């Protein structure tokens, strides 16, 4: 056998070995994105009490036991507060305004705050709320997509009181990775709305 034949045989054996090795290996697939598991506690609530605020507020509602209620001094405005969740780094910013010939402006401002996030939101479904027994009416907004605020709402009696709240998770907005936190906060916010009473 001449050298050329040996060379051809060697190349054939080498190719066959390469094919066999490639056929035996597992196919490669791209790995999915993963997110850290975020553990959230069971829901537990207490009534918002006056001792948490400098003055008796004209409203009351159930607030999470895991949250810190922090009064906010915003240019002399009364009854503003932050409900901060230290374990999940989220805050519900709450503001209150008395209605004094300014009801249309308060409604317009509340909607403007919500729809200013429409650049990032993929949808903003809204749900009207009416508790005729306790005179609490309002609108709850869910902001879908990677927005800075996943939900907002306002409540009013249409005559004397206007209360607005916006939820912020204090991190880069990513709806997929923050889903457990957002779902947890949705329950707390709905409880807050459904237990809301004017004082």
Secondary structure, 3 states (H helix, E strand, C coil): CCHHHHHHHHHHHHHHHHHHHHHHCCCCCCCCCCCCCCCCCCCCEEECCHHHCCCCCCEECEEECCCEEEEEEECCEEEEEEEEECCCCEEEEEEEEECCCCHHHHHHHHHHHHHCCCCCCCEEEEEEEEECCCCEEEEEEEEECCCCCCEEEEEECCCCEEEEEEEEECCCCCCCCCHHHHHHHHHHHHHHHHCCEEC
